[in-house]
Amino acid sequence: MWSFGWRYSWPGPRWLSAATRNASEQATKVGTMTSKTGGISCRDVFTGNMFRGPGPRGWFIGAGLSILLWAWPTWNLVWSVDEPPAWKAAASVSLIAFFAAYAFLPQISWRLGVRVGIASVCIMLALSGVIIFLIGREALWTWTFLACAIAMTSLPPRTDFFLIVTLSVASATIQLVTGNAEQALVQSGLVLSLGLMMSAFARLIRQTARLREAQTKLADAAVAAERSRVARDMHDILGHSLTVIAVKAELAGRMLDTVPGDPARDKAAAEIAAVQDLARGALADVRATVAGYRGVNVLAELAVARTALESAGIDAELPGTVEQVPARHRELFGWVLREGITNVVRHSGAARCRVRLSASGVLVEDDGVGLASGGRSGNGLIGIRERVDAAGGTVSIGPSDLGGFRLAVEV
């Protein structure tokens, strides 16, 4: 029941075409969506931007239904027993905090990474411990929620399996020690079965996400390759034909100069000159169009960066998409990315490189020797400063959080 929303929001992979099968081979090169922020910031968490869309909406539907199923009887139990008001208030606050953590923390950790996932599990475990301490063994059902949350939280590999099994064993042990042997198997089995089921489902979601990201990258690469092919064809075929037309028109004009006295000569010469001008103008347009197709852009440079860093043995942390970059900034960001990656490969001696893209900026940083390395302020960076200044932006150069060199541009 906890997977109700996810089932319809995260469909499994469809039958794969040849291109998709190639994408699945490339998927191993794509970082998991739970190990990087993927462009999600803490600001997105607090403004609610990361909770929009079919995936989060589906999780909230499933979580909400399961919370309603268990919260209402527990709430009635808390307020029907003969306990002091302070106890009832503490139990109620603990339940509200636990259910809120169950609803929101898996989503947050799913997008913000492993550290947030570990913190989320610790918070929920502490809250469930408080509830069990206040209410008693009857509140061990909270560990069923905890097992599902662990499965849907970003944690290191196989950690979720270990934690779910540990919860199941601990649940059975508590039931046996407190003299409730008939519930030991039921409680531990519920925790184990639901936890492992959700863990398998979470792995399917991650695998599907990797496949979709690989498909997107292959589609972008196919678009770039097609643009290059069109540019080559335009240059080789149309450009050649227009050049021949211009040359022949010029030759015809010179031949007319050798035939003086013909009344139609001047008119023919004017028409031929017009043809020559049109051919040269069209040829210039073709060359400009080809230059635009072959020009620097952030998508192509990102693909080149991935290949260059892999060839240099540098661990690359690159964005999976450039959709967030406006079209007007893609050429500039492409130049910045080209220069930044060139510096990393040639001068840094780094083992790790990280690239971040946003709608208004690009960041390239490494864990190399930093500003002490030679060649970090040469003509390439001077050219970047000139381009960025012309676009009304700023260039920031300095030490990186990774311990090396940092190149950041904001426009």
C-alpha positions in Angstrom: 0.0 0.0 0.0 2.9 2.3 0.5 3.8 2.0 -3.1 0.4 3.1 -4.4 1.5 6.5 -5.7 4.9 5.3 -6.9 3.4 2.6 -9.0 1.7 5.0 -11.3 4.3 7.8 -11.2 7.4 5.8 -12.0 6.6 3.4 -14.8 9.1 0.7 -15.6 11.2 0.7 -18.8 9.4 -0.1 -22.1 10.5 -2.5 -24.7 13.8 -1.1 -25.9 14.7 -0.1 -29.4 18.3 -0.5 -30.7 19.1 3.1 -29.6 17.6 2.3 -26.1 19.7 -0.8 -25.8 22.8 1.3 -26.5 21.6 3.6 -23.9 21.4 0.8 -21.3 25.1 0.1 -22.1 25.9 3.7 -21.4 23.9 3.8 -18.2 26.8 2.5 -16.2 28.6 5.7 -16.9 25.8 7.8 -15.5 25.9 8.6 -11.8 23.0 7.6 -9.7 20.3 10.2 -9.1 20.8 9.7 -5.4 24.5 10.5 -5.3 24.3 14.0 -6.7 22.1 17.0 -6.1 21.0 17.0 -9.8 20.6 20.8 -9.6 18.4 20.7 -6.5 19.4 23.1 -3.8 18.3 23.7 -0.2 16.4 26.7 -1.5 14.3 24.3 -3.6 13.5 22.3 -0.5 12.2 25.2 1.5 10.3 26.8 -1.4 8.7 23.5 -2.3 10.1 23.3 -5.9 11.4 19.8 -5.5 8.0 18.4 -4.3 6.3 19.2 -7.6 5.8 16.7 -10.4 4.3 13.3 -10.8 7.0 11.4 -8.8 6.7 13.4 -5.5 3.0 13.7 -5.9 2.7 9.9 -6.2 4.8 9.4 -3.1 2.7 11.8 -1.1 -0.5 10.1 -2.1 0.8 6.7 -1.1 2.4 8.0 2.2 -0.8 9.9 3.0 -3.0 6.9 2.6 -0.8 4.7 4.8 -0.5 7.4 7.4 -4.3 7.8 7.6 -4.6 4.0 7.9 -2.4 3.9 11.0 -2.5 7.4 12.5 -6.2 7.5 13.3 -6.4 4.4 15.5 -3.2 5.3 17.2 -4.4 8.8 17.9 -7.6 7.4 19.5 -5.5 5.1 21.6 -3.3 7.9 22.9 -6.2 10.1 23.9 -8.4 7.3 25.3 -5.9 6.0 27.9 -5.8 7.3 31.4 -2.5 9.2 31.3 -1.5 12.8 32.3 -2.1 15.5 29.7 1.6 16.1 29.4 2.1 12.4 28.3 -0.7 12.7 25.8 0.8 15.9 24.4 4.3 14.4 24.1 3.0 11.3 22.4 0.9 13.4 20.0 3.8 15.6 19.1 6.0 12.6 18.5 3.5 11.0 16.2 3.0 14.2 14.2 6.8 14.6 13.9 7.3 11.0 12.9 4.6 11.1 10.2 5.9 14.4 8.8 9.4 12.9 8.7 8.1 9.8 6.9 6.2 12.0 4.3 9.0 14.5 3.5 12.5 13.1 4.4 12.6 10.3 1.9 11.8 12.8 -0.9 14.4 15.2 0.3 17.1 12.7 0.7 16.3 11.1 -2.7 17.2 14.4 -4.3 20.0 15.7 -2.0 22.1 12.5 -1.6 23.5 10.0 0.8 24.4 12.2 3.7 20.9 13.6 3.9 19.6 10.0 3.6 21.6 8.9 6.6 20.5 11.9 8.7 16.8 11.2 7.7 17.0 7.6 8.9 18.6 8.7 12.2 15.8 11.3 12.7 13.0 8.8 12.0 14.7 6.1 14.2 15.0 8.6 17.1 11.3 9.6 16.7 10.1 6.0 16.6 12.2 5.3 19.7 10.4 8.1 21.5 7.0 6.9 20.5 7.8 3.3 21.6 9.1 4.6 24.9 5.9 6.5 25.5 3.3 4.1 24.2 5.0 0.8 24.5 5.5 -2.3 22.3 2.1 -1.5 20.6 4.0 1.3 18.8 6.4 -1.1 17.1 4.3 -0.7 14.0 6.2 2.5 13.4 9.1 0.3 12.4 7.1 -0.8 9.4 7.0 2.8 8.3 10.6 3.1 9.1 11.5 0.1 7.0 9.6 1.6 4.0 11.3 4.9 4.5 14.7 3.3 4.7 14.0 1.5 1.4 13.0 4.8 -0.3 15.9 6.9 1.1 19.2 7.3 -0.6 21.7 5.3 1.4 25.0 3.6 0.6 24.7 0.3 -1.4 23.2 -2.6 0.6 22.9 -0.5 3.7 19.1 -0.5 3.3 19.0 -4.3 3.3 21.1 -4.5 6.5 19.0 -1.9 8.3 15.7 -3.5 7.3 16.8 -7.0 8.5 18.1 -5.5 11.7 14.8 -3.8 12.3 13.0 -7.1 11.7 15.2 -9.0 14.1 14.9 -6.2 16.7 11.2 -6.2 16.4 10.9 -9.9 17.0 13.3 -9.8 19.9 11.3 -7.0 21.7 8.1 -8.9 21.2 9.6 -12.1 22.6 11.3 -10.4 25.5 8.0 -8.6 26.5 6.1 -11.9 26.4 4.2 -11.4 23.1 5.5 -14.4 21.2 2.5 -14.7 19.0 3.1 -11.2 17.5 6.9 -11.7 17.1 6.6 -13.5 13.7 3.8 -11.3 12.4 5.6 -8.0 13.3 9.0 -9.0 12.1 7.6 -10.5 8.9 5.7 -7.4 8.2 8.7 -5.2 8.6 10.9 -7.5 6.6 8.5 -8.1 3.7 7.4 -4.6 3.2 10.9 -3.2 3.6 12.5 -5.5 1.1 9.6 -5.0 -1.3 10.0 -1.3 -1.2 13.8 -1.6 -1.5 13.5 -3.6 -4.7 11.0 -1.1 -6.0 13.4 1.8 -5.2 16.2 0.0 -7.1 13.9 -0.3 -10.1 13.2 3.4 -9.9 16.9 4.3 -9.8 17.6 1.9 -12.7 14.8 3.5 -14.8 16.1 7.0 -14.0 19.7 6.0 -15.1 18.3 4.6 -18.3 16.2 7.7 -19.0 19.2 9.9 -18.4 21.3 7.8 -20.7 18.6 8.0 -23.4 18.5 11.8 -23.0 22.3 12.0 -23.5 22.2 9.8 -26.5 19.4 11.8 -28.0 21.3 15.0 -27.4 24.4 13.5 -29.0 22.3 12.3 -32.0 21.0 15.9 -32.5 24.5 17.3 -32.3 25.8 14.7 -34.8 22.9 15.4 -37.2 23.6 19.2 -37.0 27.2 18.5 -37.9 26.2 16.3 -40.8 23.8 18.9 -42.2 26.6 21.5 -41.8 29.0 19.3 -43.8 26.5 18.7 -46.5 25.6 22.4 -46.8 29.3 23.3 -47.0 30.3 20.5 -49.4 27.3 20.5 -51.8 25.5 23.8 -51.7 28.6 25.8 -51.0 30.5 24.2 -53.9 27.6 24.8 -56.3 27.3 28.5 -55.3 31.0 29.0 -55.7 30.9 27.5 -59.2 27.9 29.8 -60.1 29.8 32.9 -58.8 32.9 32.0 -60.8 31.0 31.3 -64.0 29.1 34.5 -63.7 32.3 36.4 -63.3 33.7 34.6 -66.4 30.6 35.5 -68.4 31.0 39.1 -67.4 34.6 39.2 -68.6 33.6 37.6 -71.9 31.0 40.3 -72.5 33.7 42.9 -72.1 35.3 41.5 -75.3 32.1 42.1 -77.3 31.8 45.9 -77.6 29.1 47.7 -79.5 26.3 45.2 -78.9 23.1 47.1 -77.7 22.1 44.2 -75.4 25.6 43.9 -73.9 25.1 46.4 -71.1 21.9 44.9 -70.0 23.3 41.3 -70.1 26.4 42.5 -68.2 24.2 44.0 -65.5 22.1 40.8 -65.2 25.2 38.7 -64.9 26.7 41.0 -62.3 23.4 40.7 -60.3 23.7 36.9 -60.6 27.3 37.0 -59.3 26.3 39.2 -56.4 23.4 36.9 -55.5 25.6 33.9 -55.6 28.3 35.5 -53.4 25.6 36.6 -51.0 24.1 33.1 -50.8 27.5 31.6 -50.4 28.2 34.0 -47.4 24.8 33.0 -45.9 25.7 29.3 -46.3 29.0 29.8 -44.6 27.4 31.8 -41.8 24.8 29.1 -41.3 27.5 26.4 -41.3 29.5 28.4 -38.8 26.4 28.6 -36.6 25.9 24.8 -36.7 29.5 24.1 -36.0 29.9 26.8 -33.4 30.8 26.2 -29.8 27.8 25.2 -27.6 27.6 23.9 -24.1 26.0 20.5 -25.1 28.9 19.5 -27.4 31.5 20.8 -25.0 30.0 18.8 -22.2 30.3 15.6 -24.3 33.9 16.5 -25.2 34.6 17.2 -21.5 33.4 13.8 -20.4 35.6 12.1 -23.0 38.7 14.2 -22.1 38.4 13.7 -18.4 37.9 10.0 -18.7 40.9 9.8 -21.0 43.0 11.7 -18.5 41.9 9.4 -15.7 40.0 12.2 -13.8 36.8 11.4 -12.0 34.2 13.5 -13.6 31.1 14.9 -11.9 29.1 16.4 -14.8 25.5 17.5 -15.2 23.3 15.1 -17.0 21.4 17.8 -19.0 21.8 21.4 -20.3 18.1 22.1 -20.5 18.4 24.7 -17.7 20.8 26.8 -19.7 19.0 29.5 -21.8 19.8 29.4 -25.5 21.4 32.9 -25.4 24.0 31.6 -22.9 24.9 28.3 -24.4 27.7 29.5 -26.7 29.3 31.5 -23.9 29.0 28.6 -21.4 30.5 26.3 -24.0 33.6 28.5 -24.3 33.9 28.6 -20.5 33.5 24.8 -20.2 36.1 24.3 -23.0 38.7 26.5 -21.3 38.0 25.2 -17.8 38.3 21.5 -18.8 41.4 22.2 -20.8 43.0 23.8 -17.7 42.0 20.8 -15.6 43.4 18.2 -18.1 46.6 20.1 -18.9 47.6 21.9 -15.7 45.8 20.7 -12.6 47.1 17.2 -11.9 43.7 16.6 -10.4 42.0 13.3 -9.7 38.5 14.8 -9.5 36.6 17.5 -11.5 33.2 18.9 -10.9 31.0 20.9 -13.3 27.8 22.7 -12.4 25.4 24.4 -14.8 22.5 26.7 -14.0 20.4 29.2 -15.9 22.8 32.0 -15.0 26.2 30.4 -14.4 28.7 27.7 -14.9 31.3 26.3 -12.5 34.4 24.2 -13.2 36.5 23.1 -10.2 39.0 20.4 -9.4 41.1 19.0 -6.5 44.4 19.6 -8.2 47.4 21.9 -7.3 45.2 25.0 -7.5 46.5 28.5 -8.4 50.1 27.4 -7.9 50.0 25.5 -11.2 51.4 27.2 -14.3 49.3 28.2 -17.2 46.2 29.0 -15.2 46.0 32.6 -16.2 47.0 32.6 -19.8 45.4 33.7 -23.0 42.5 31.3 -22.7 41.3 32.8 -19.4 41.9 36.3 -20.8 39.7 35.4 -23.7 37.0 34.1 -21.4 37.1 37.3 -19.4 36.6 39.3 -22.6 33.7 37.2 -23.7 32.0 37.3 -20.3 32.5 41.0 -20.0 30.9 41.5 -23.3 27.9 39.5 -22.1 27.7 41.6 -19.0 28.8 38.8 -16.6 31.5 38.2 -14.1 34.4 35.8 -13.9 35.6 34.4 -10.5 38.9 32.5 -10.2 40.2 31.1 -7.0 40.6 28.1 -4.7 38.1 25.4 -5.0 36.1 23.7 -2.2 37.7 20.5 -3.5 41.1 21.9 -2.7 42.2 22.9 -6.2 41.3 25.5 -8.8 37.9 27.1 -9.3 36.5 28.9 -12.4 33.0 30.4 -12.0 31.1 32.6 -14.4 27.8 34.4 -13.7 25.8 36.3 -16.2 
